[in-house]
């Protein structure tokens, strides 16, 4: 089993990655700039260790990596700035954590001789695309327009260049729209996924609001994200340095609402075209689904959870009072 350090481990995506790795029997250490709350610790599992440190602090990262004899680094720390307000108010944090933090992480991992570095990127790095296209090819040309997408594209370019300079094994993962257990507001996440907003509202007995039922996104259940990272960490050989990770198809809001109402049949849905939507439903964040061929070819990964299955599992988790 590998010894794996996960940066940003108290966040939604990273804590689920840590959970999946630990469940597979790996020795996992979570590294985050704030203490993990009780929910994160419980979700990740008792075997996951926790360290507090800023990902931009290269010496602190290096000490953590050397102390725990880390074999694999999963670098997932990020400021998810998906609103104009955050872009204006936290530009330095977005670039500092997302880009400079990546440099610090790769430098520390290289100095310690870490064998594999897996860096979490985003479909936002690609930028605006015509939603009518069949899919976004793996390795597609990128032209992001917002600061979050710019920071993700910049960290990809930086990571690729440092991999060349260090002769390091660096893998990038462009993630579509994840949803699922333990997504919650944090100081570094500007907006939750629309599915989490809607399911939280349904669980609390509130009506669901959307500007349209025909908007569509490439939603992926968070357990599938964790499984993909497990396979990337465990693979003996990887033929590519960039992988897309999504469901591989766009699903409409109408279909999402239908599945949510299976779990909460009495919930009403209100279509309000002039309603200010969740930032992740904004026009500039609608794009084709991610092409999913490399993960299937290299590590045999395909998402196991359909939208219906993912929402049913998420509803069960919410109803469990977690």
C-alpha positions as CSV (number, residue, x, y, z in Angstrom):
1,X,0.0,0.0,0.0
2,X,1.2,3.5,-0.8
3,X,1.7,6.5,1.6
4,X,-0.3,9.3,0.1
5,X,-0.6,13.0,1.1
6,X,-3.7,14.9,0.0
7,X,-3.6,18.7,0.0
8,X,-6.8,20.7,0.6
9,X,-8.1,17.5,2.3
10,X,-10.8,19.2,4.4
11,X,-12.5,20.4,1.2
12,X,-15.4,18.6,-0.6
13,X,-13.6,16.9,-3.4
14,X,-10.3,16.2,-1.6
15,X,-11.9,14.7,1.5
16,X,-13.8,12.2,-0.7
17,X,-10.6,11.3,-2.5
18,X,-8.9,10.8,0.9
19,X,-11.8,8.6,2.0
20,X,-11.6,6.4,-1.1
21,X,-7.8,6.0,-0.8
22,X,-8.0,5.1,2.9
23,X,-10.9,2.6,2.2
24,X,-8.5,0.9,-0.3
25,X,-6.0,0.4,2.5
26,X,-3.5,3.2,1.7
27,X,-1.9,5.2,4.4
28,X,-3.4,8.7,3.9
29,X,-2.4,12.0,5.4
30,X,-4.6,15.1,4.9
31,X,-2.9,18.5,4.7
32,X,-5.1,21.6,4.9
33,X,-4.7,25.2,6.1
34,X,-7.5,24.8,8.6
35,X,-8.2,22.1,11.1
36,X,-10.5,19.4,9.7
37,X,-14.0,19.6,11.3
38,X,-15.7,16.7,12.8
39,X,-17.7,16.0,9.7
40,X,-14.6,15.8,7.5
41,X,-12.8,13.5,9.9
42,X,-15.7,11.2,10.3
43,X,-16.3,11.1,6.5
44,X,-12.6,10.5,5.6
45,X,-12.3,7.7,8.2
46,X,-10.4,7.2,11.4
47,X,-7.3,5.9,9.6
48,X,-6.7,9.3,7.8
49,X,-4.1,11.5,9.6
50,X,-4.4,15.2,9.6
51,X,-1.9,18.1,9.4
52,X,-2.5,21.8,9.4
53,X,-0.4,23.9,7.0
54,X,-0.7,26.4,4.1
55,X,-0.1,24.8,0.7
56,X,1.9,27.8,-0.3
57,X,4.4,27.1,2.5
58,X,6.9,24.9,0.7
59,X,9.1,24.0,3.7
60,X,6.0,22.9,5.7
61,X,4.9,20.7,2.8
62,X,8.4,19.3,2.4
63,X,8.5,18.4,6.1
64,X,5.2,16.7,5.9
65,X,6.2,14.7,2.9
66,X,9.5,13.6,4.4
67,X,8.2,12.9,7.8
68,X,5.5,10.5,6.4
69,X,7.7,9.1,3.7
70,X,5.1,10.0,1.0
71,X,5.0,7.9,-2.2
72,X,2.1,9.7,-4.0
73,X,1.0,13.4,-3.7
74,X,-2.6,14.2,-4.6
75,X,-2.6,18.0,-4.9
76,X,-6.2,19.2,-4.6
77,X,-6.0,22.4,-2.6
78,X,-7.8,25.3,-4.3
79,X,-9.8,28.4,-3.8
80,X,-12.9,27.7,-5.9
81,X,-13.8,31.3,-7.0
82,X,-16.8,30.9,-9.2
83,X,-18.5,34.3,-8.6
84,X,-17.4,37.8,-9.8
85,X,-17.5,38.9,-6.2
86,X,-14.8,36.5,-5.2
87,X,-12.8,37.3,-8.3
88,X,-12.8,40.9,-7.3
89,X,-12.2,40.4,-3.6
90,X,-9.9,37.3,-3.5
91,X,-7.9,37.5,-6.7
92,X,-4.6,37.2,-4.8
93,X,-5.9,34.1,-2.9
94,X,-7.1,32.5,-6.1
95,X,-3.8,32.9,-7.8
96,X,-1.7,32.4,-4.7
97,X,-3.3,29.1,-3.7
98,X,-4.1,27.6,-7.1
99,X,-0.9,28.5,-8.9
100,X,1.8,29.3,-6.3
101,X,0.5,26.5,-4.1
102,X,1.0,24.1,-7.1
103,X,4.5,25.3,-7.5
104,X,5.2,24.8,-3.8
105,X,3.7,21.3,-3.8
106,X,5.6,20.2,-6.9
107,X,8.9,21.6,-5.6
108,X,8.4,19.9,-2.2
109,X,7.4,16.6,-3.8
110,X,10.3,16.6,-6.2
111,X,12.8,17.4,-3.4
112,X,11.5,14.4,-1.4
113,X,11.6,12.0,-4.4
114,X,7.8,11.5,-4.5
115,X,7.1,8.9,-7.3
116,X,3.8,10.3,-8.6
117,X,2.0,13.6,-8.3
118,X,-1.7,13.9,-9.2
119,X,-3.0,17.4,-9.6
120,X,-6.7,18.3,-9.6
121,X,-7.6,20.7,-12.3
122,X,-11.1,21.6,-13.7
123,X,-13.1,21.7,-16.9
124,X,-13.1,25.4,-16.1
125,X,-9.6,25.5,-17.4
126,X,-11.0,24.9,-20.9
127,X,-13.1,28.0,-20.8
128,X,-16.2,28.7,-22.9
129,X,-17.3,26.1,-25.4
130,X,-20.3,25.7,-27.6
131,X,-22.7,23.4,-25.5
132,X,-23.8,21.9,-28.8
133,X,-20.5,20.3,-29.4
134,X,-20.6,16.5,-28.8
135,X,-17.8,16.6,-26.2
136,X,-14.6,18.3,-25.0
137,X,-11.7,16.2,-26.3
138,X,-9.0,15.2,-23.8
139,X,-6.2,17.7,-24.1
140,X,-8.5,20.3,-25.7
141,X,-7.2,23.7,-26.4
142,X,-8.0,26.0,-23.5
143,X,-9.1,29.7,-23.4
144,X,-10.6,30.3,-19.9
145,X,-12.3,33.6,-19.3
146,X,-12.8,33.8,-15.5
147,X,-10.2,34.0,-12.9
148,X,-10.8,30.5,-11.5
149,X,-10.5,29.0,-15.0
150,X,-7.4,31.1,-15.7
151,X,-5.8,29.9,-12.4
152,X,-6.6,26.3,-13.3
153,X,-5.1,26.6,-16.8
154,X,-2.1,28.3,-15.4
155,X,-1.5,25.6,-12.8
156,X,-1.7,23.0,-15.6
157,X,0.9,24.8,-17.6
158,X,3.1,25.3,-14.6
159,X,2.8,21.7,-13.6
160,X,3.7,20.5,-17.1
161,X,6.7,22.7,-17.3
162,X,8.0,21.7,-13.8
163,X,7.4,18.0,-14.7
164,X,9.8,18.5,-17.6
165,X,12.4,20.4,-15.5
166,X,12.3,17.9,-12.7
167,X,11.7,14.8,-14.8
168,X,8.8,14.1,-12.5
169,X,5.7,12.0,-13.0
170,X,2.9,14.6,-12.9
171,X,-0.7,13.8,-13.9
172,X,-3.4,16.4,-14.4
173,X,-7.1,15.6,-13.9
174,X,-9.8,18.0,-15.4
175,X,-12.9,17.4,-13.4
176,X,-16.5,18.2,-14.5
177,X,-19.3,19.1,-12.0
178,X,-19.1,16.9,-8.9
179,X,-21.9,16.5,-6.4
180,X,-22.5,14.3,-3.4
181,X,-21.9,13.7,0.3
182,X,-20.1,16.3,2.4
183,X,-20.4,19.1,0.0
184,X,-20.9,22.1,2.2
185,X,-20.0,25.8,2.4
186,X,-16.4,26.5,3.3
187,X,-14.2,29.6,3.3
188,X,-12.6,28.5,0.1
189,X,-15.7,27.5,-2.0
190,X,-17.7,30.3,-3.4
191,X,-20.7,28.2,-4.5
192,X,-22.0,24.7,-4.1
193,X,-23.0,22.5,-7.0
194,X,-26.6,23.1,-8.2
195,X,-27.6,19.6,-7.3
196,X,-26.4,20.1,-3.7
197,X,-28.4,23.4,-3.5
198,X,-31.5,21.7,-4.8
199,X,-31.2,18.5,-2.7
200,X,-30.6,20.5,0.5
201,X,-33.7,22.6,-0.3
202,X,-35.7,19.4,-0.9
203,X,-34.5,17.8,2.3
204,X,-35.5,20.9,4.2
205,X,-38.9,21.0,2.5
206,X,-38.3,24.1,0.4
207,X,-39.2,24.5,-3.2
208,X,-36.6,24.2,-5.9
209,X,-35.7,27.1,-8.2
210,X,-34.1,27.0,-11.6
211,X,-33.9,29.5,-14.5
212,X,-34.6,26.7,-17.0
213,X,-35.2,23.0,-17.1
214,X,-33.3,22.6,-20.3
215,X,-29.8,23.6,-19.1
216,X,-27.5,20.7,-19.0
217,X,-24.2,19.8,-17.3
218,X,-21.8,16.9,-17.0
219,X,-22.5,15.9,-13.4
220,X,-20.4,13.3,-11.7
221,X,-21.1,11.6,-8.4
222,X,-18.3,12.1,-5.9
223,X,-17.7,8.4,-5.2
224,X,-16.7,8.0,-8.9
225,X,-14.2,10.9,-8.5
226,X,-12.7,9.1,-5.5
227,X,-12.5,5.8,-7.4
228,X,-10.8,7.4,-10.4
229,X,-8.1,8.9,-8.1
230,X,-7.5,5.6,-6.5
231,X,-6.9,4.0,-9.8
232,X,-4.5,6.8,-10.9
233,X,-2.6,6.4,-7.6
234,X,-2.4,2.6,-8.0
235,X,-1.6,2.3,-11.7
236,X,1.7,0.9,-12.6
237,X,2.0,2.9,-15.8
238,X,0.1,5.9,-17.1
239,X,0.4,6.7,-20.8
240,X,-1.0,10.3,-20.5
241,X,-0.3,13.4,-18.4
242,X,-3.9,14.8,-18.7
243,X,-7.1,13.0,-18.0
244,X,-10.8,14.2,-18.2
245,X,-13.0,13.0,-15.4
246,X,-16.8,13.3,-15.7
247,X,-19.9,11.3,-16.3
248,X,-19.1,11.7,-20.0
249,X,-22.6,13.0,-21.0
250,X,-24.7,16.1,-20.3
251,X,-27.9,15.7,-18.3
252,X,-30.6,18.3,-18.2
253,X,-31.9,20.1,-15.1
254,X,-35.3,18.6,-16.0
255,X,-33.8,15.1,-15.5
256,X,-32.1,16.1,-12.3
257,X,-35.4,17.5,-10.9
258,X,-37.2,14.3,-11.9
259,X,-34.8,12.3,-9.9
260,X,-34.9,14.6,-6.9
261,X,-38.7,14.3,-6.9
262,X,-38.4,10.6,-6.8
263,X,-36.8,11.0,-3.4
264,X,-39.0,13.9,-2.3
265,X,-42.3,13.5,-4.3
266,X,-44.1,16.5,-2.8
267,X,-41.4,19.0,-3.6
268,X,-42.3,21.7,-6.1
269,X,-40.1,23.1,-8.8
270,X,-40.3,26.7,-9.8
271,X,-38.9,27.9,-13.2
272,X,-37.9,31.5,-12.9
273,X,-36.1,32.7,-16.0
274,X,-35.0,36.0,-14.4
275,X,-33.8,34.3,-11.2
276,X,-30.1,34.7,-10.5
277,X,-28.9,31.1,-10.9
278,X,-26.3,29.2,-9.0
279,X,-23.0,30.4,-10.6
280,X,-22.3,27.0,-11.9
281,X,-25.5,27.3,-14.1
282,X,-24.3,30.6,-15.6
283,X,-24.1,30.7,-19.4
284,X,-20.3,30.9,-19.5
285,X,-20.2,27.6,-17.4
286,X,-22.3,25.6,-19.7
287,X,-20.1,23.4,-22.0
288,X,-20.2,20.0,-23.7
289,X,-19.5,16.9,-21.6
290,X,-15.9,15.7,-21.2
291,X,-14.6,13.0,-23.5
292,X,-13.8,10.0,-21.3
293,X,-11.4,7.7,-23.1
294,X,-8.0,7.9,-21.5
295,X,-9.1,6.7,-18.0
296,X,-11.0,3.8,-19.5
297,X,-8.0,2.8,-21.6
298,X,-5.3,3.3,-19.1
299,X,-6.8,2.3,-15.8
300,X,-10.1,0.6,-16.7
301,X,-12.2,3.4,-15.1
302,X,-15.8,4.3,-16.1
303,X,-18.2,6.0,-13.8
304,X,-20.4,3.4,-12.0
305,X,-23.1,5.8,-10.9
306,X,-25.8,7.1,-13.2
307,X,-27.4,10.4,-12.3
308,X,-30.4,8.5,-10.9
309,X,-28.2,6.3,-8.8
310,X,-26.1,9.2,-7.6
311,X,-29.0,11.3,-6.5
312,X,-30.7,8.3,-4.8
313,X,-27.5,7.6,-2.8
314,X,-27.0,11.2,-1.9
315,X,-30.6,11.5,-0.8
316,X,-30.1,8.4,1.5
317,X,-27.0,10.0,2.9
318,X,-28.8,13.3,3.6
319,X,-31.7,11.4,5.2
320,X,-29.3,9.6,7.5
321,X,-28.7,12.9,9.2
322,X,-25.1,13.3,8.1
